[in-house]
Amino acid sequence: AEAHRARLAELEHRLAICRANQVVQHHDALAVALHRQRGDARIGFAGIVAPNALAGLDPALSGRDQLPWLKEASRIVSERLTNWNIVPCPHPEWAKVVFPDLSADAAYDKLWDQLWHILRLDEPDPAAAWAARSDQLKASAAALNARRFDALHFAGEGTDLTVGLLPSGTFGGGAFTNVNGIVHLPNVPTEEVFTSPDPERTEGFVTSTKPLVFRDGTIVEGLKVRFEGGRAVEITADVNGEGLRSKTELDEGAARLGEVAIVDGQGRIGPLGTVFYDTLLDENAASHIALGGGFGFAADDQADRDRINKSGIHIDFMIGSPDLDVFGVDADCAVCASNEKRTRRCRTRGVDPAHLQGRHRPGLDLIARGRCHRRAHLRR
């Protein structure tokens, strides 16, 4: 087994060098182009099968290797040319990473059990359960769109980040509809509402609250990113930070944001308290941002659509936690407090105090703090 792993690592190393230096022309680019033309459906499986498979290799090289991700795939999704789905697939190696204190068999069984619950397969009618959750997310997106915030402000320990939004930008969530009218859930599970922000108006610093795992199994831990003028100008991490830095150098848009997403407290992943070391699951447990390409459908006006970030990468990392406050900021806002406690001390100018305590709604709660320096607190 060890000899096999060593051989696999050697082959991956050679392929990474070839790909990074564009020696190999991979046939998948042509396959994706044909797929885009035909509008085929796509199904992908998420989860770790070989954690840290490229450990020990030069992260500057391995970080530039994007396969099996291809830049053409971003255009297919952005233009809604396909109906697609990504779903987690349990694997014994993945289970060992998630539950290292359990035996291999017990870890695998627990991974199955938690995924069964997360995917709502324990419901009498899982499809109906997902339809109901999709409706909740769409209601939350509609509430955000009605407010037309100019920016989102994230504040918490290690994070003070303002993400500017496009004037006609729109939040989405739940089921998608492709250009042929086919309704589908692109991610199962899905617990987020998201949009593509203004690529030039992100300022501040952010600390990731969960590990980031690349498609090759590389695990980045302790990630911190600082933004100026929309660009990630400083990226540090306790483990494997160089891999992410090298990815942000792949093209002009790789160091800018293509997505900002809010996750509410109604989902099934966050309450488990499990770190899955998989972006599909972890991003739906916590609010997150993504470096790289955005979604071409995330704005109403063509001028704003043209400004949505373009890149050959799309890398989500999680920034949300129970201690993170998220604020919606109006265009004429003079930014006040950076946490909930101080915000309550701002002048409310006649806002009903009962509104400051919030009212339960499915999905996101929008608290009526718009008159408090034109900010609204989005409760998780």
PEWOTA-V152963 format. One record per helix or strand of 3 or more residues. SS is the DSSP state (2 for helix, 1 for strand). FROM is the first residue (numbers start at 0). LEN is the number of residues. Records with the same first field share a line. If there is no record, write none. Layout:
# PEWOTA-V152963
SS=FROM-LEN ; FROM-LEN
This chain:
# PEWOTA-V152963
2=1-19 ; 27-11 ; 58-4 ; 70-8 ; 91-7 ; 103-15 ; 125-22 ; 240-7 ; 269-3 ; 278-4 ; 301-6 ; 339-4 ; 352-4
1=41-5 ; 83-5 ; 150-6 ; 158-6 ; 191-4 ; 201-6 ; 218-3 ; 223-5 ; 230-6 ; 255-8 ; 287-5 ; 313-5 ; 324-5 ; 374-5
